[in-house]
């Protein structure tokens, strides 16, 4: 759930998925790709989280 929280936190600042969004995400949570991947592997429904 951690990744989702950080993801939503970033959306409070940037409301879309652009380069700035992912750059902010990387600053707050280095290696977030791994968390996202793990989340999607354990719960395929999570892959539908925008
Ligand atoms: Zn999002």
mmCIF file of the protein (N, C-alpha, C, O) and its ligand, coordinates in Angstrom:
data_MODEL
# 
_entry.id   MODEL 
# 
loop_
_entity.id 
_entity.type 
_entity.pdbx_number_of_molecules 
1 polymer     1 
2 non-polymer 1 
# 
_entity_poly.entity_id                      1 
_entity_poly.type                           'polypeptide(L)' 
_entity_poly.nstd_linkage                   no 
_entity_poly.nstd_monomer                   no 
_entity_poly.pdbx_seq_one_letter_code       
;(UNK)(UNK)(UNK)(UNK)(UNK)(UNK)(UNK)(UNK)(UNK)(UNK)(UNK)(UNK)(UNK)(UNK)(UNK)(UNK)
(UNK)(UNK)(UNK)(UNK)(UNK)(UNK)(UNK)(UNK)(UNK)(UNK)(UNK)(UNK)(UNK)(UNK)(UNK)(UNK)
(UNK)(UNK)(UNK)(UNK)(UNK)(UNK)(UNK)(UNK)(UNK)(UNK)(UNK)(UNK)(UNK)(UNK)(UNK)(UNK)
(UNK)(UNK)
;
_entity_poly.pdbx_seq_one_letter_code_can   XXXXXXXXXXXXXXXXXXXXXXXXXXXXXXXXXXXXXXXXXXXXXXXXXX 
_entity_poly.pdbx_strand_id                 A 
# 
loop_
_entity_poly_seq.entity_id 
_entity_poly_seq.num 
_entity_poly_seq.mon_id 
_entity_poly_seq.hetero 
1 1  UNK n 
1 2  UNK n 
1 3  UNK n 
1 4  UNK n 
1 5  UNK n 
1 6  UNK n 
1 7  UNK n 
1 8  UNK n 
1 9  UNK n 
1 10 UNK n 
1 11 UNK n 
1 12 UNK n 
1 13 UNK n 
1 14 UNK n 
1 15 UNK n 
1 16 UNK n 
1 17 UNK n 
1 18 UNK n 
1 19 UNK n 
1 20 UNK n 
1 21 UNK n 
1 22 UNK n 
1 23 UNK n 
1 24 UNK n 
1 25 UNK n 
1 26 UNK n 
1 27 UNK n 
1 28 UNK n 
1 29 UNK n 
1 30 UNK n 
1 31 UNK n 
1 32 UNK n 
1 33 UNK n 
1 34 UNK n 
1 35 UNK n 
1 36 UNK n 
1 37 UNK n 
1 38 UNK n 
1 39 UNK n 
1 40 UNK n 
1 41 UNK n 
1 42 UNK n 
1 43 UNK n 
1 44 UNK n 
1 45 UNK n 
1 46 UNK n 
1 47 UNK n 
1 48 UNK n 
1 49 UNK n 
1 50 UNK n 
# 
loop_
_struct_asym.id 
_struct_asym.entity_id 
A 1 
B 2 
# 
loop_
_chem_comp.id 
_chem_comp.type 
_chem_comp.mon_nstd_flag 
UNK 'L-peptide linking' . 
ZN  non-polymer         . 
# 
_pdbx_entity_nonpoly.entity_id   2 
_pdbx_entity_nonpoly.name        ? 
_pdbx_entity_nonpoly.comp_id     ZN 
# 
_pdbx_nonpoly_scheme.asym_id         B 
_pdbx_nonpoly_scheme.entity_id       2 
_pdbx_nonpoly_scheme.mon_id          ZN 
_pdbx_nonpoly_scheme.ndb_seq_num     1 
_pdbx_nonpoly_scheme.pdb_seq_num     101 
_pdbx_nonpoly_scheme.auth_seq_num    101 
_pdbx_nonpoly_scheme.pdb_mon_id      ZN 
_pdbx_nonpoly_scheme.auth_mon_id     ZN 
_pdbx_nonpoly_scheme.pdb_strand_id   A 
_pdbx_nonpoly_scheme.pdb_ins_code    . 
# 
loop_
_atom_site.group_PDB 
_atom_site.id 
_atom_site.type_symbol 
_atom_site.label_atom_id 
_atom_site.label_alt_id 
_atom_site.label_comp_id 
_atom_site.label_asym_id 
_atom_site.label_entity_id 
_atom_site.label_seq_id 
_atom_site.pdbx_PDB_ins_code 
_atom_site.Cartn_x 
_atom_site.Cartn_y 
_atom_site.Cartn_z 
_atom_site.occupancy 
_atom_site.B_iso_or_equiv 
_atom_site.pdbx_formal_charge 
_atom_site.auth_seq_id 
_atom_site.auth_comp_id 
_atom_site.auth_asym_id 
_atom_site.auth_atom_id 
_atom_site.pdbx_PDB_model_num 
ATOM   1   N  N  . UNK A 1 1  ? 0.824  -1.213  0.000   1.00 0.00 ? 1   UNK A N  1 
ATOM   2   C  CA . UNK A 1 1  ? 0.000  0.000   0.000   1.00 0.00 ? 1   UNK A CA 1 
ATOM   3   C  C  . UNK A 1 1  ? 0.858  1.263   0.000   1.00 0.00 ? 1   UNK A C  1 
ATOM   4   O  O  . UNK A 1 1  ? 0.408  2.338   -0.395  1.00 0.00 ? 1   UNK A O  1 
ATOM   5   N  N  . UNK A 1 2  ? 2.083  1.113   0.444   1.00 0.00 ? 2   UNK A N  1 
ATOM   6   C  CA . UNK A 1 2  ? 2.968  2.257   0.563   1.00 0.00 ? 2   UNK A CA 1 
ATOM   7   C  C  . UNK A 1 2  ? 3.117  3.032   -0.749  1.00 0.00 ? 2   UNK A C  1 
ATOM   8   O  O  . UNK A 1 2  ? 3.030  4.260   -0.787  1.00 0.00 ? 2   UNK A O  1 
ATOM   9   N  N  . UNK A 1 3  ? 3.343  2.274   -1.810  1.00 0.00 ? 3   UNK A N  1 
ATOM   10  C  CA . UNK A 1 3  ? 3.535  2.915   -3.108  1.00 0.00 ? 3   UNK A CA 1 
ATOM   11  C  C  . UNK A 1 3  ? 2.307  3.738   -3.498  1.00 0.00 ? 3   UNK A C  1 
ATOM   12  O  O  . UNK A 1 3  ? 2.423  4.851   -4.012  1.00 0.00 ? 3   UNK A O  1 
ATOM   13  N  N  . UNK A 1 4  ? 1.132  3.167   -3.243  1.00 0.00 ? 4   UNK A N  1 
ATOM   14  C  CA . UNK A 1 4  ? -0.112 3.839   -3.606  1.00 0.00 ? 4   UNK A CA 1 
ATOM   15  C  C  . UNK A 1 4  ? -0.247 5.155   -2.852  1.00 0.00 ? 4   UNK A C  1 
ATOM   16  O  O  . UNK A 1 4  ? -0.686 6.158   -3.414  1.00 0.00 ? 4   UNK A O  1 
ATOM   17  N  N  . UNK A 1 5  ? 0.132  5.145   -1.578  1.00 0.00 ? 5   UNK A N  1 
ATOM   18  C  CA . UNK A 1 5  ? 0.052  6.355   -0.752  1.00 0.00 ? 5   UNK A CA 1 
ATOM   19  C  C  . UNK A 1 5  ? 0.955  7.443   -1.328  1.00 0.00 ? 5   UNK A C  1 
ATOM   20  O  O  . UNK A 1 5  ? 0.533  8.587   -1.495  1.00 0.00 ? 5   UNK A O  1 
ATOM   21  N  N  . UNK A 1 6  ? 2.199  7.077   -1.628  1.00 0.00 ? 6   UNK A N  1 
ATOM   22  C  CA . UNK A 1 6  ? 3.141  8.045   -2.196  1.00 0.00 ? 6   UNK A CA 1 
ATOM   23  C  C  . UNK A 1 6  ? 2.633  8.547   -3.551  1.00 0.00 ? 6   UNK A C  1 
ATOM   24  O  O  . UNK A 1 6  ? 2.727  9.731   -3.875  1.00 0.00 ? 6   UNK A O  1 
ATOM   25  N  N  . UNK A 1 7  ? 2.095  7.611   -4.325  1.00 0.00 ? 7   UNK A N  1 
ATOM   26  C  CA . UNK A 1 7  ? 1.558  7.956   -5.640  1.00 0.00 ? 7   UNK A CA 1 
ATOM   27  C  C  . UNK A 1 7  ? 0.458  9.016   -5.514  1.00 0.00 ? 7   UNK A C  1 
ATOM   28  O  O  . UNK A 1 7  ? 0.448  10.015  -6.233  1.00 0.00 ? 7   UNK A O  1 
ATOM   29  N  N  . UNK A 1 8  ? -0.457 8.771   -4.585  1.00 0.00 ? 8   UNK A N  1 
ATOM   30  C  CA . UNK A 1 8  ? -1.561 9.713   -4.387  1.00 0.00 ? 8   UNK A CA 1 
ATOM   31  C  C  . UNK A 1 8  ? -1.050 11.040  -3.843  1.00 0.00 ? 8   UNK A C  1 
ATOM   32  O  O  . UNK A 1 8  ? -1.574 12.105  -4.171  1.00 0.00 ? 8   UNK A O  1 
ATOM   33  N  N  . UNK A 1 9  ? -0.024 10.958  -3.011  1.00 0.00 ? 9   UNK A N  1 
ATOM   34  C  CA . UNK A 1 9  ? 0.593  12.165  -2.457  1.00 0.00 ? 9   UNK A CA 1 
ATOM   35  C  C  . UNK A 1 9  ? 1.127  13.037  -3.592  1.00 0.00 ? 9   UNK A C  1 
ATOM   36  O  O  . UNK A 1 9  ? 0.955  14.256  -3.585  1.00 0.00 ? 9   UNK A O  1 
ATOM   37  N  N  . UNK A 1 10 ? 1.763  12.411  -4.546  1.00 0.00 ? 10  UNK A N  1 
ATOM   38  C  CA . UNK A 1 10 ? 2.294  13.139  -5.698  1.00 0.00 ? 10  UNK A CA 1 
ATOM   39  C  C  . UNK A 1 10 ? 1.162  13.783  -6.496  1.00 0.00 ? 10  UNK A C  1 
ATOM   40  O  O  . UNK A 1 10 ? 1.335  14.848  -7.090  1.00 0.00 ? 10  UNK A O  1 
ATOM   41  N  N  . UNK A 1 11 ? 0.009  13.128  -6.502  1.00 0.00 ? 11  UNK A N  1 
ATOM   42  C  CA . UNK A 1 11 ? -1.118 13.668  -7.248  1.00 0.00 ? 11  UNK A CA 1 
ATOM   43  C  C  . UNK A 1 11 ? -1.698 14.911  -6.594  1.00 0.00 ? 11  UNK A C  1 
ATOM   44  O  O  . UNK A 1 11 ? -2.401 15.693  -7.234  1.00 0.00 ? 11  UNK A O  1 
ATOM   45  N  N  . UNK A 1 12 ? -1.397 15.086  -5.311  1.00 0.00 ? 12  UNK A N  1 
ATOM   46  C  CA . UNK A 1 12 ? -1.844 16.319  -4.653  1.00 0.00 ? 12  UNK A CA 1 
ATOM   47  C  C  . UNK A 1 12 ? -1.097 17.511  -5.242  1.00 0.00 ? 12  UNK A C  1 
ATOM   48  O  O  . UNK A 1 12 ? -1.593 18.638  -5.238  1.00 0.00 ? 12  UNK A O  1 
ATOM   49  N  N  . UNK A 1 13 ? 0.101  17.241  -5.746  1.00 0.00 ? 13  UNK A N  1 
ATOM   50  C  CA . UNK A 1 13 ? 0.940  18.299  -6.309  1.00 0.00 ? 13  UNK A CA 1 
ATOM   51  C  C  . UNK A 1 13 ? 0.786  18.353  -7.827  1.00 0.00 ? 13  UNK A C  1 
ATOM   52  O  O  . UNK A 1 13 ? 0.640  19.423  -8.418  1.00 0.00 ? 13  UNK A O  1 
ATOM   53  N  N  . UNK A 1 14 ? 0.823  17.160  -8.446  1.00 0.00 ? 14  UNK A N  1 
ATOM   54  C  CA . UNK A 1 14 ? 0.719  17.084  -9.903  1.00 0.00 ? 14  UNK A CA 1 
ATOM   55  C  C  . UNK A 1 14 ? -0.427 16.133  -10.246 1.00 0.00 ? 14  UNK A C  1 
ATOM   56  O  O  . UNK A 1 14 ? -0.371 14.946  -9.924  1.00 0.00 ? 14  UNK A O  1 
ATOM   57  N  N  . UNK A 1 15 ? -1.450 16.650  -10.890 1.00 0.00 ? 15  UNK A N  1 
ATOM   58  C  CA . UNK A 1 15 ? -2.667 15.879  -11.129 1.00 0.00 ? 15  UNK A CA 1 
ATOM   59  C  C  . UNK A 1 15 ? -2.607 14.959  -12.337 1.00 0.00 ? 15  UNK A C  1 
ATOM   60  O  O  . UNK A 1 15 ? -3.625 14.382  -12.721 1.00 0.00 ? 15  UNK A O  1 
ATOM   61  N  N  . UNK A 1 16 ? -1.458 14.812  -12.931 1.00 0.00 ? 16  UNK A N  1 
ATOM   62  C  CA . UNK A 1 16 ? -1.393 13.936  -14.096 1.00 0.00 ? 16  UNK A CA 1 
ATOM   63  C  C  . UNK A 1 16 ? -0.101 13.140  -14.105 1.00 0.00 ? 16  UNK A C  1 
ATOM   64  O  O  . UNK A 1 16 ? 0.814  13.389  -13.320 1.00 0.00 ? 16  UNK A O  1 
ATOM   65  N  N  . UNK A 1 17 ? -0.049 12.171  -15.019 1.00 0.00 ? 17  UNK A N  1 
ATOM   66  C  CA . UNK A 1 17 ? 1.137  11.331  -15.120 1.00 0.00 ? 17  UNK A CA 1 
ATOM   67  C  C  . UNK A 1 17 ? 2.047  11.887  -16.196 1.00 0.00 ? 17  UNK A C  1 
ATOM   68  O  O  . UNK A 1 17 ? 1.989  11.459  -17.349 1.00 0.00 ? 17  UNK A O  1 
ATOM   69  N  N  . UNK A 1 18 ? 2.866  12.818  -15.832 1.00 0.00 ? 18  UNK A N  1 
ATOM   70  C  CA . UNK A 1 18 ? 3.814  13.336  -16.805 1.00 0.00 ? 18  UNK A CA 1 
ATOM   71  C  C  . UNK A 1 18 ? 5.235  13.157  -16.259 1.00 0.00 ? 18  UNK A C  1 
ATOM   72  O  O  . UNK A 1 18 ? 5.440  12.522  -15.225 1.00 0.00 ? 18  UNK A O  1 
ATOM   73  N  N  . UNK A 1 19 ? 6.192  13.717  -16.959 1.00 0.00 ? 19  UNK A N  1 
ATOM   74  C  CA . UNK A 1 19 ? 7.586  13.543  -16.582 1.00 0.00 ? 19  UNK A CA 1 
ATOM   75  C  C  . UNK A 1 19 ? 7.848  14.114  -15.185 1.00 0.00 ? 19  UNK A C  1 
ATOM   76  O  O  . UNK A 1 19 ? 8.576  13.525  -14.386 1.00 0.00 ? 19  UNK A O  1 
ATOM   77  N  N  . UNK A 1 20 ? 7.244  15.262  -14.909 1.00 0.00 ? 20  UNK A N  1 
ATOM   78  C  CA . UNK A 1 20 ? 7.424  15.906  -13.610 1.00 0.00 ? 20  UNK A CA 1 
ATOM   79  C  C  . UNK A 1 20 ? 6.874  15.029  -12.493 1.00 0.00 ? 20  UNK A C  1 
ATOM   80  O  O  . UNK A 1 20 ? 7.456  14.937  -11.412 1.00 0.00 ? 20  UNK A O  1 
ATOM   81  N  N  . UNK A 1 21 ? 5.745  14.386  -12.774 1.00 0.00 ? 21  UNK A N  1 
ATOM   82  C  CA . UNK A 1 21 ? 5.123  13.507  -11.784 1.00 0.00 ? 21  UNK A CA 1 
ATOM   83  C  C  . UNK A 1 21 ? 6.060  12.359  -11.410 1.00 0.00 ? 21  UNK A C  1 
ATOM   84  O  O  . UNK A 1 21 ? 6.292  12.090  -10.232 1.00 0.00 ? 21  UNK A O  1 
ATOM   85  N  N  . UNK A 1 22 ? 6.589  11.695  -12.422 1.00 0.00 ? 22  UNK A N  1 
ATOM   86  C  CA . UNK A 1 22 ? 7.453  10.547  -12.152 1.00 0.00 ? 22  UNK A CA 1 
ATOM   87  C  C  . UNK A 1 22 ? 8.789  10.964  -11.560 1.00 0.00 ? 22  UNK A C  1 
ATOM   88  O  O  . UNK A 1 22 ? 9.407  10.208  -10.811 1.00 0.00 ? 22  UNK A O  1 
ATOM   89  N  N  . UNK A 1 23 ? 9.229  12.158  -11.894 1.00 0.00 ? 23  UNK A N  1 
ATOM   90  C  CA . UNK A 1 23 ? 10.467 12.661  -11.319 1.00 0.00 ? 23  UNK A CA 1 
ATOM   91  C  C  . UNK A 1 23 ? 10.271 12.953  -9.828  1.00 0.00 ? 23  UNK A C  1 
ATOM   92  O  O  . UNK A 1 23 ? 11.156 12.692  -9.013  1.00 0.00 ? 23  UNK A O  1 
ATOM   93  N  N  . UNK A 1 24 ? 9.102  13.496  -9.486  1.00 0.00 ? 24  UNK A N  1 
ATOM   94  C  CA . UNK A 1 24 ? 8.766  13.733  -8.083  1.00 0.00 ? 24  UNK A CA 1 
ATOM   95  C  C  . UNK A 1 24 ? 8.622  12.409  -7.339  1.00 0.00 ? 24  UNK A C  1 
ATOM   96  O  O  . UNK A 1 24 ? 9.080  12.264  -6.206  1.00 0.00 ? 24  UNK A O  1 
ATOM   97  N  N  . UNK A 1 25 ? 7.984  11.457  -7.990  1.00 0.00 ? 25  UNK A N  1 
ATOM   98  C  CA . UNK A 1 25 ? 7.800  10.129  -7.403  1.00 0.00 ? 25  UNK A CA 1 
ATOM   99  C  C  . UNK A 1 25 ? 9.160  9.493   -7.091  1.00 0.00 ? 25  UNK A C  1 
ATOM   100 O  O  . UNK A 1 25 ? 9.346  8.886   -6.037  1.00 0.00 ? 25  UNK A O  1 
ATOM   101 N  N  . UNK A 1 26 ? 10.089 9.640   -8.007  1.00 0.00 ? 26  UNK A N  1 
ATOM   102 C  CA . UNK A 1 26 ? 11.429 9.067   -7.821  1.00 0.00 ? 26  UNK A CA 1 
ATOM   103 C  C  . UNK A 1 26 ? 12.167 9.718   -6.670  1.00 0.00 ? 26  UNK A C  1 
ATOM   104 O  O  . UNK A 1 26 ? 12.958 9.078   -5.979  1.00 0.00 ? 26  UNK A O  1 
ATOM   105 N  N  . UNK A 1 27 ? 11.894 11.019  -6.470  1.00 0.00 ? 27  UNK A N  1 
ATOM   106 C  CA . UNK A 1 27 ? 12.549 11.724  -5.372  1.00 0.00 ? 27  UNK A CA 1 
ATOM   107 C  C  . UNK A 1 27 ? 12.024 11.243  -4.030  1.00 0.00 ? 27  UNK A C  1 
ATOM   108 O  O  . UNK A 1 27 ? 12.792 11.035  -3.091  1.00 0.00 ? 27  UNK A O  1 
ATOM   109 N  N  . UNK A 1 28 ? 10.702 11.067  -3.946  1.00 0.00 ? 28  UNK A N  1 
ATOM   110 C  CA . UNK A 1 28 ? 10.073 10.653  -2.696  1.00 0.00 ? 28  UNK A CA 1 
ATOM   111 C  C  . UNK A 1 28 ? 10.275 9.173   -2.424  1.00 0.00 ? 28  UNK A C  1 
ATOM   112 O  O  . UNK A 1 28 ? 10.355 8.744   -1.273  1.00 0.00 ? 28  UNK A O  1 
ATOM   113 N  N  . UNK A 1 29 ? 10.358 8.396   -3.502  1.00 0.00 ? 29  UNK A N  1 
ATOM   114 C  CA . UNK A 1 29 ? 10.417 6.953   -3.355  1.00 0.00 ? 29  UNK A CA 1 
ATOM   115 C  C  . UNK A 1 29 ? 11.304 6.334   -4.432  1.00 0.00 ? 29  UNK A C  1 
ATOM   116 O  O  . UNK A 1 29 ? 10.817 5.823   -5.440  1.00 0.00 ? 29  UNK A O  1 
ATOM   117 N  N  . UNK A 1 30 ? 12.628 6.389   -4.195  1.00 0.00 ? 30  UNK A N  1 
ATOM   118 C  CA . UNK A 1 30 ? 13.537 5.784   -5.172  1.00 0.00 ? 30  UNK A CA 1 
ATOM   119 C  C  . UNK A 1 30 ? 13.228 4.292   -5.315  1.00 0.00 ? 30  UNK A C  1 
ATOM   120 O  O  . UNK A 1 30 ? 13.014 3.595   -4.324  1.00 0.00 ? 30  UNK A O  1 
ATOM   121 N  N  . UNK A 1 31 ? 13.207 3.820   -6.544  1.00 0.00 ? 31  UNK A N  1 
ATOM   122 C  CA . UNK A 1 31 ? 12.914 2.414   -6.783  1.00 0.00 ? 31  UNK A CA 1 
ATOM   123 C  C  . UNK A 1 31 ? 11.425 2.110   -6.762  1.00 0.00 ? 31  UNK A C  1 
ATOM   124 O  O  . UNK A 1 31 ? 11.029 0.969   -6.525  1.00 0.00 ? 31  UNK A O  1 
ATOM   125 N  N  . UNK A 1 32 ? 10.596 3.118   -7.007  1.00 0.00 ? 32  UNK A N  1 
ATOM   126 C  CA . UNK A 1 32 ? 9.146  2.919   -6.950  1.00 0.00 ? 32  UNK A CA 1 
ATOM   127 C  C  . UNK A 1 32 ? 8.670  1.917   -8.000  1.00 0.00 ? 32  UNK A C  1 
ATOM   128 O  O  . UNK A 1 32 ? 7.634  1.274   -7.828  1.00 0.00 ? 32  UNK A O  1 
ATOM   129 N  N  . UNK A 1 33 ? 9.435  1.787   -9.094  1.00 0.00 ? 33  UNK A N  1 
ATOM   130 C  CA . UNK A 1 33 ? 9.037  0.839   -10.141 1.00 0.00 ? 33  UNK A CA 1 
ATOM   131 C  C  . UNK A 1 33 ? 8.932  -0.578  -9.576  1.00 0.00 ? 33  UNK A C  1 
ATOM   132 O  O  . UNK A 1 33 ? 8.043  -1.350  -9.933  1.00 0.00 ? 33  UNK A O  1 
ATOM   133 N  N  . UNK A 1 34 ? 9.886  -0.894  -8.671  1.00 0.00 ? 34  UNK A N  1 
ATOM   134 C  CA . UNK A 1 34 ? 9.892  -2.230  -8.072  1.00 0.00 ? 34  UNK A CA 1 
ATOM   135 C  C  . UNK A 1 34 ? 8.654  -2.453  -7.230  1.00 0.00 ? 34  UNK A C  1 
ATOM   136 O  O  . UNK A 1 34 ? 8.058  -3.529  -7.248  1.00 0.00 ? 34  UNK A O  1 
ATOM   137 N  N  . UNK A 1 35 ? 8.266  -1.398  -6.472  1.00 0.00 ? 35  UNK A N  1 
ATOM   138 C  CA . UNK A 1 35 ? 7.071  -1.500  -5.628  1.00 0.00 ? 35  UNK A CA 1 
ATOM   139 C  C  . UNK A 1 35 ? 5.826  -1.674  -6.475  1.00 0.00 ? 35  UNK A C  1 
ATOM   140 O  O  . UNK A 1 35 ? 4.949  -2.480  -6.163  1.00 0.00 ? 35  UNK A O  1 
ATOM   141 N  N  . UNK A 1 36 ? 5.762  -0.905  -7.554  1.00 0.00 ? 36  UNK A N  1 
ATOM   142 C  CA . UNK A 1 36 ? 4.608  -0.976  -8.440  1.00 0.00 ? 36  UNK A CA 1 
ATOM   143 C  C  . UNK A 1 36 ? 4.512  -2.378  -9.033  1.00 0.00 ? 36  UNK A C  1 
ATOM   144 O  O  . UNK A 1 36 ? 3.433  -2.966  -9.095  1.00 0.00 ? 36  UNK A O  1 
ATOM   145 N  N  . UNK A 1 37 ? 5.662  -2.906  -9.469  1.00 0.00 ? 37  UNK A N  1 
ATOM   146 C  CA . UNK A 1 37 ? 5.697  -4.232  -10.067 1.00 0.00 ? 37  UNK A CA 1 
ATOM   147 C  C  . UNK A 1 37 ? 5.232  -5.284  -9.070  1.00 0.00 ? 37  UNK A C  1 
ATOM   148 O  O  . UNK A 1 37 ? 4.445  -6.170  -9.404  1.00 0.00 ? 37  UNK A O  1 
ATOM   149 N  N  . UNK A 1 38 ? 5.735  -5.173  -7.824  1.00 0.00 ? 38  UNK A N  1 
ATOM   150 C  CA . UNK A 1 38 ? 5.362  -6.143  -6.791  1.00 0.00 ? 38  UNK A CA 1 
ATOM   151 C  C  . UNK A 1 38 ? 3.868  -6.097  -6.511  1.00 0.00 ? 38  UNK A C  1 
ATOM   152 O  O  . UNK A 1 38 ? 3.213  -7.126  -6.346  1.00 0.00 ? 38  UNK A O  1 
ATOM   153 N  N  . UNK A 1 39 ? 3.347  -4.877  -6.463  1.00 0.00 ? 39  UNK A N  1 
ATOM   154 C  CA . UNK A 1 39 ? 1.926  -4.663  -6.211  1.00 0.00 ? 39  UNK A CA 1 
ATOM   155 C  C  . UNK A 1 39 ? 1.098  -5.330  -7.305  1.00 0.00 ? 39  UNK A C  1 
ATOM   156 O  O  . UNK A 1 39 ? 0.108  -6.007  -7.027  1.00 0.00 ? 39  UNK A O  1 
ATOM   157 N  N  . UNK A 1 40 ? 1.522  -5.128  -8.561  1.00 0.00 ? 40  UNK A N  1 
ATOM   158 C  CA . UNK A 1 40 ? 0.772  -5.675  -9.684  1.00 0.00 ? 40  UNK A CA 1 
ATOM   159 C  C  . UNK A 1 40 ? 0.875  -7.192  -9.740  1.00 0.00 ? 40  UNK A C  1 
ATOM   160 O  O  . UNK A 1 40 ? -0.055 -7.871  -10.177 1.00 0.00 ? 40  UNK A O  1 
ATOM   161 N  N  . UNK A 1 41 ? 2.020  -7.721  -9.292  1.00 0.00 ? 41  UNK A N  1 
ATOM   162 C  CA . UNK A 1 41 ? 2.211  -9.161  -9.299  1.00 0.00 ? 41  UNK A CA 1 
ATOM   163 C  C  . UNK A 1 41 ? 1.319  -9.829  -8.258  1.00 0.00 ? 41  UNK A C  1 
ATOM   164 O  O  . UNK A 1 41 ? 0.723  -10.875 -8.516  1.00 0.00 ? 41  UNK A O  1 
ATOM   165 N  N  . UNK A 1 42 ? 1.231  -9.205  -7.066  1.00 0.00 ? 42  UNK A N  1 
ATOM   166 C  CA . UNK A 1 42 ? 0.424  -9.772  -5.995  1.00 0.00 ? 42  UNK A CA 1 
ATOM   167 C  C  . UNK A 1 42 ? -1.061 -9.543  -6.208  1.00 0.00 ? 42  UNK A C  1 
ATOM   168 O  O  . UNK A 1 42 ? -1.891 -10.348 -5.785  1.00 0.00 ? 42  UNK A O  1 
ATOM   169 N  N  . UNK A 1 43 ? -1.388 -8.449  -6.859  1.00 0.00 ? 43  UNK A N  1 
ATOM   170 C  CA . UNK A 1 43 ? -2.784 -8.084  -7.010  1.00 0.00 ? 43  UNK A CA 1 
ATOM   171 C  C  . UNK A 1 43 ? -2.997 -7.465  -8.390  1.00 0.00 ? 43  UNK A C  1 
ATOM   172 O  O  . UNK A 1 43 ? -2.791 -6.264  -8.568  1.00 0.00 ? 43  UNK A O  1 
ATOM   173 N  N  . UNK A 1 44 ? -3.405 -8.267  -9.355  1.00 0.00 ? 44  UNK A N  1 
ATOM   174 C  CA . UNK A 1 44 ? -3.562 -7.781  -10.732 1.00 0.00 ? 44  UNK A CA 1 
ATOM   175 C  C  . UNK A 1 44 ? -4.495 -6.590  -10.832 1.00 0.00 ? 44  UNK A C  1 
ATOM   176 O  O  . UNK A 1 44 ? -4.367 -5.777  -11.748 1.00 0.00 ? 44  UNK A O  1 
ATOM   177 N  N  . UNK A 1 45 ? -5.422 -6.477  -9.910  1.00 0.00 ? 45  UNK A N  1 
ATOM   178 C  CA . UNK A 1 45 ? -6.357 -5.351  -9.928  1.00 0.00 ? 45  UNK A CA 1 
ATOM   179 C  C  . UNK A 1 45 ? -5.599 -4.044  -9.711  1.00 0.00 ? 45  UNK A C  1 
ATOM   180 O  O  . UNK A 1 45 ? -5.995 -2.991  -10.212 1.00 0.00 ? 45  UNK A O  1 
ATOM   181 N  N  . UNK A 1 46 ? -4.499 -4.128  -8.955  1.00 0.00 ? 46  UNK A N  1 
ATOM   182 C  CA . UNK A 1 46 ? -3.727 -2.929  -8.637  1.00 0.00 ? 46  UNK A CA 1 
ATOM   183 C  C  . UNK A 1 46 ? -3.131 -2.296  -9.879  1.00 0.00 ? 46  UNK A C  1 
ATOM   184 O  O  . UNK A 1 46 ? -2.847 -1.099  -9.897  1.00 0.00 ? 46  UNK A O  1 
ATOM   185 N  N  . UNK A 1 47 ? -2.939 -3.105  -10.927 1.00 0.00 ? 47  UNK A N  1 
ATOM   186 C  CA . UNK A 1 47 ? -2.357 -2.573  -12.147 1.00 0.00 ? 47  UNK A CA 1 
ATOM   187 C  C  . UNK A 1 47 ? -3.305 -1.586  -12.820 1.00 0.00 ? 47  UNK A C  1 
ATOM   188 O  O  . UNK A 1 47 ? -2.914 -0.846  -13.723 1.00 0.00 ? 47  UNK A O  1 
ATOM   189 N  N  . UNK A 1 48 ? -4.566 -1.587  -12.362 1.00 0.00 ? 48  UNK A N  1 
ATOM   190 C  CA . UNK A 1 48 ? -5.532 -0.669  -12.952 1.00 0.00 ? 48  UNK A CA 1 
ATOM   191 C  C  . UNK A 1 48 ? -5.572 0.663   -12.217 1.00 0.00 ? 48  UNK A C  1 
ATOM   192 O  O  . UNK A 1 48 ? -6.295 1.577   -12.612 1.00 0.00 ? 48  UNK A O  1 
ATOM   193 N  N  . UNK A 1 49 ? -4.785 0.769   -11.136 1.00 0.00 ? 49  UNK A N  1 
ATOM   194 C  CA . UNK A 1 49 ? -4.683 2.051   -10.447 1.00 0.00 ? 49  UNK A CA 1 
ATOM   195 C  C  . UNK A 1 49 ? -3.977 3.029   -11.384 1.00 0.00 ? 49  UNK A C  1 
ATOM   196 O  O  . UNK A 1 49 ? -2.863 2.759   -11.832 1.00 0.00 ? 49  UNK A O  1 
ATOM   197 N  N  . UNK A 1 50 ? -4.600 4.134   -11.676 1.00 0.00 ? 50  UNK A N  1 
ATOM   198 C  CA . UNK A 1 50 ? -4.033 5.060   -12.655 1.00 0.00 ? 50  UNK A CA 1 
ATOM   199 C  C  . UNK A 1 50 ? -2.723 5.693   -12.191 1.00 0.00 ? 50  UNK A C  1 
ATOM   200 O  O  . UNK A 1 50 ? -2.133 6.494   -12.916 1.00 0.00 ? 50  UNK A O  1 
HETATM 201 ZN ZN . ZN  B 2 .  ? -1.790 8.159   -10.660 1.00 0.00 ? 101 ZN  A ZN 1 
# 
